[in-house]
């Protein structure tokens, strides 16, 4: 498949940082993008996503990019609205998460996972929410597997979500402590 990603940023030299959104144009069906094409789109949009998520001072949004990335590139994940996801794990979560174990997983309290997302709509890459999972102490959220689910909109504002909605899906991976990992072909194989 041929992919052409184009960038247009306006007169950046004359404007404050972030004043012009960079367009990341994608030709072709996003479902058919090859790995290098996805990487090119991500390279185009990642700075805009990071700036937007951090716009309102959320501590996770300010830090997650310094955490351990868990995959070689973003990949499509149907349960998150056909968005490309790139997951980051904080120091507490990284060692256990990167095992990608299918049974007997028990994430330590204080584990935080941040999943940045983007979609391709009408031929352009569009930032999506930053999904955040925080493992609480035992009994902290028993109906949600002791996970607290949150999300930030692309502009850094809190996204209103129902804990039961997120938990309802994630609890399908009970043996994995409610973790749905990146697709196998993009998982990091070593740290």
HELIX and SHEET records of a PDB file:
HELIX    1   1 UNK A   12  UNK A   14  5                                   3    
HELIX    2   2 UNK A   30  UNK A   32  5                                   3    
HELIX    3   3 UNK A   35  UNK A   53  1                                  19    
HELIX    4   4 UNK A   54  UNK A   56  5                                   3    
HELIX    5   5 UNK A   59  UNK A   63  1                                   5    
HELIX    6   6 UNK A   64  UNK A   66  5                                   3    
HELIX    7   7 UNK A   78  UNK A   80  5                                   3    
HELIX    8   8 UNK A   91  UNK A   97  1                                   7    
HELIX    9   9 UNK A  142  UNK A  144  5                                   3    
HELIX   10  10 UNK A  163  UNK A  170  1                                   8    
HELIX   11  11 UNK A  171  UNK A  176  5                                   6    
HELIX   12  12 UNK A  184  UNK A  186  5                                   3    
SHEET    1   A 2 UNK A   5  UNK A   8  0                                        
SHEET    2   A 2 UNK A  23  UNK A  26 -1                                        
SHEET    1   B 3 UNK A  68  UNK A  69  0                                        
SHEET    2   B 3 UNK A  83  UNK A  89 -1                                        
SHEET    3   B 3 UNK A  75  UNK A  77 -1                                        
SHEET    1   C 4 UNK A  68  UNK A  69  0                                        
SHEET    2   C 4 UNK A  83  UNK A  89 -1                                        
SHEET    3   C 4 UNK A 112  UNK A 121 -1                                        
SHEET    4   C 4 UNK A 124  UNK A 127 -1                                        
SHEET    1   D 5 UNK A  68  UNK A  69  0                                        
SHEET    2   D 5 UNK A  83  UNK A  89 -1                                        
SHEET    3   D 5 UNK A 112  UNK A 121 -1                                        
SHEET    4   D 5 UNK A 130  UNK A 135 -1                                        
SHEET    5   D 5 UNK A 147  UNK A 152 -1                                        
END                                                                             
